[in-house]
């Protein structure tokens, strides 16, 4: 396991971005939006919030649409979302930018069916009803999987409902399949015996982002930069301490440890720099969503990225 003392030593090394002139700015409250079972328990378990020179105010959301709504309303400064939600946010004209990026394993987004369902493949979904959130990662997965199978988007029916409602609908047979992400996949598989029929392998970039309101980028830059650095350290700790991360996640969410273990194993999330390749992958998502009319027209996504935080993210 990673030496916690070594990690904390790095946190106390006071990089340039926490020099005296920046400390006054960093003393502000940074308001962070998180999704269920997200970064808050990870950062707490890794110990990276110790000695933080500003206060964090956490808000929890059931999914990216709710988080984006709060960010757009000025209720939070930053939050984590996937590549599909970012596409929808750009199309809606949100005043925010992606300030750091991660890449997760392909199975972090998947479509599941009840264990006893006759559906065995994407082809079997023709005429079926699929629960997901409109314009989000699950929606993208369904549409991309249908295209790969040679099926049109209208070959299935969509029920655009929130994750908790979708989980209940799948369990009682009100929908035939559920396309979702992260902890919800693990919950369905481990807790309800659901069966995965397709995931993002070969269909999705696996990229997600920490986005920040433009006002926060301008007014809380030092605090935001240090938060992003510590978040990267927490992810590195999580990769090396999977069992402990799973235990903390389970304790924080109230879900059984096997669910936590599956969440951690499936995600395997690594921080990556925002570069031309990351932006190009996001552009493909936008172009695809425009092609299937999820958004009215394609958008140039590059202006929605701010690579100026790269150095801070990867600072020692």
N, C-alpha and C positions, 0 to 999 in steps of 0.2 A: 504493500500500500504506500501511497505517496506520503512523504514525511510532512505532517501538518506544520511543524515548526519551520521547515524550509519555505513552505508556501506563505506562511504569515510573515516570514522575514522579507520576502519579496514585496509584500504589501506595505511594509513599513519603510521601504527603500526610497520613498518620496521622489517619484520621477519629476521631470521638468514641468510636466503639466500641472503639478501641485505646488509650484513655486509660490512665494509669498504673494505676488500680485493676484494670483488666481484664487487664493484661498478665500478671499472675501466673497467672490462670486460663487465659489463652491459651497459656501455656507448656506445657500438657499436650499429649500426643499425640492427634491427631484421626485416627481409624481410618476410612478411606474405602473403601467397596466400589465397584468399577467393573465394567462389563460390557465384553466384548471390543471393542476399538477405541473406547472411550468417552472419558471426560473427561480422563483422565491425560495422554495424548499431546497433547490440545488445550491443556491448561493449561501443559504444559511448553513447547510450541511458542510460545505467546503470551507467555511470560516472566513470567506473573503469579505464579509461585511464588517469585520472587526476593524475599529479605528477609522471608519469612514468619516471624512471631514465635513459631511453634510447629512441631512436627514432624508431618509426615503419614506415616501408615502405610497403604500401598495394598494392597488385595486384589482379585484379578481373578476374575470369575465368568462362566460360560457363558451365564447367563440370569437373569431376575428371581427365579424360585423359589429358586435357590441363594443369591442375594444376600439375599433375605428370610429364608431359614433362618438365615444367619449373623447377620443383624441381630437376629432373635428370640432367638438363643442368646447374644447379648451379645458376639459376636466382632468386630463393626464398629459404628461410631457412626452412619454415614450412607451413603447410596447412592442411585443414580438408578434409577427404575422408571417404567413407563408407566401409563396410566389403568386398563387392565384388571388388571394385577397389583396395583395399589392396591386395587381393588375386592375381589379375592380376599383380600388381606391384612386389610382391614377386616372381612370376613366371618369370618376366622379369629381375630379379636381381637388382632391384633398391637399391641404397646405402642410405637407410633411415630406420627409425624405428618408430613404434607407441609409443608416449610418454605420451599420455593421452587418455581416452576413455569416450564415452557417450552412453546412451541408449535412443532411441526415441520410440514413439508410433508406433504400427505396420502399421498404415495407412500412415506413412511417405514415404513408397514406394508403388506404386499402378499401376494398369493398367486401362486405361479409354478408352471409345468408344464414338462416337458422341451420343448425346441425343436421336436421332431417329434411332439409329442402331438396326438391328434385333438381334445382339449379346447380349445374356442375361447371359451367363455363360462361363466359360473356355472351356467347351465342344463345344460350338458354334464357337470357334476360329479355328477349324480344317480347313485347307486350306486358312486361312486368312493371311494378312500381318500385322506384328506388328513392329512399329518403336521403337527403343531403341538404347542405346550405347553398343557396344560389350564389354563383360566382366565387365559390371557395374551392379549396383543394380537392374535396371529394367530388364536386361537380366537374372539375377539370378532369379528374381521373376517369369518371364515367364516360365523358365525351371522347376522351382520347382512346379509351379502350374500345368503345363502339366503332370509332373510325378505323382502328387497327383491324377490327373484325370485319370491316366492310359494311357496317350498319349505320344508318342515318341517326341523327340525334333524336328524331321523333319515333325511333323504334321502341323506346321505353317511355314510361310516364314518370315524372318527377314529383315528389312530395317535398317541398322546401320547408323543412321544419328544424327547430333547434336540436342539438345533440341529445339532450335528456329525453325529449319527446320522441326522437327517432329511435332511441334505444328501446323505449317502451313499445313503440309501434311495431318494431321488428319482433319483439318477444311475443306480442299477442297476435301476430299475423296480419296486421293492418297494412304493412308494406312487405315486399318480397326481398328487398336487399337494402343495405345501408352503406353509403360511401362516406368515410370519415377519416380521422387522423389520430395519431398519437395515443393518448390514454384511452380514448373511446374504443379504439380497435382492440386493445388489450382487455378492456372490460368486457366487451362483447365475446371475445374468444375464451377468456379464462373463466369469467363469471357465468356467462350464459350459454357456453358451448357453441357459439357461432363458428362458422367455417369461412375462411378467406377464399375468394375465387379469383381475385386479381389484386395486384398492388402496383405501386408506381415504377417498378423496375422496367426500364426501357421506355417509359411513358412520361416521366416527370423529372425535373431537374434535381429534386431533393433540397432545393435552396429555400431558406427562410431568412427573415431579416429582423433586426431591431430598427424600428422606424422612430423618428422623433419629429415633433412639431417644429415648423420653421422658427417659431417664436422661442422654443427651448434651445434650438441650435444657436440662435443669436444671443439669447440672454442667460443660458445656463451651460455654456459650452464646456467649461472646465469640469463641472460636476458630471455632465453627460459623458465626457471623455474618460473620466476615472471610473465611472460606473461600467462602461463598455469594457475597459481593461479588466476589471475584476470579474465581470461576467465571463470573459474568455478564460481567465484563470479557473473559475468554477467549472467550466465545461471540461477543461483539461483534467481537473481533479476527478470529475465524474467518470471520465473514460478509464481512469486507473483504479477507481474505487466503486465499481458497479454495484456490489452487494450492499455497501453502506448507503449508496445513493438510493437504491431500491427501498431499503428500510426507512429512510427518512421520507421518501416520497409517499410510501404507504401510510406512515404515521401521520403525515400532513393532510392526506386526502381521506383517510379512513377506509381505504380499500385494502383488500388482502395483499399480503406480501407477494404471492405469485403474480398478481397483476403488476405490481411495481417492478418485479424482475423482468417481465415481458416488455414493459414500457422502456426500461433502460436498455435492454438488449436490442430492441428493434430500432431505437433512435440512433444510437452511436453518433451523436452530433459533434461535429468539429467546426471550429471557427475558421473562416476563410476570408481573405482580403477582398474588398470590393475592387474588381478590375474589369477589363474589357470582356473577359469570358463570362463573368457573372452577369454583367449587363446584357450581353448577347443572349444568354439563356433566358433572362427575364423578357427580353423583346420577343422571343419565340412564343412565350406564354401569352403575351398581349396579342400577338398576331393570330394565334390559334383562337383565342376567345372572340376576337373580332370576326374571324372566319365562320364561326358557328353562331354568331349573333348574340353571344352572351353580353358583349359590350357593343355599342352602335358602330364603332369604327376603330381602327388600330391607332395606337398612340406611340409616340417616341418616348421610351421609358428612361433614357439616359438622364434627363433633367431631374428625375426622382431619386437619384443616387448622389450621395455625398461621400467621396472617397477620402476626404481630408482627415477623417478620424482613423484611418488605417494605422498610422504610426502610433497613435495612442492606444489603440486596441492591442497591438502586439508589443507594447513596451514591456520591459522586464518587470 
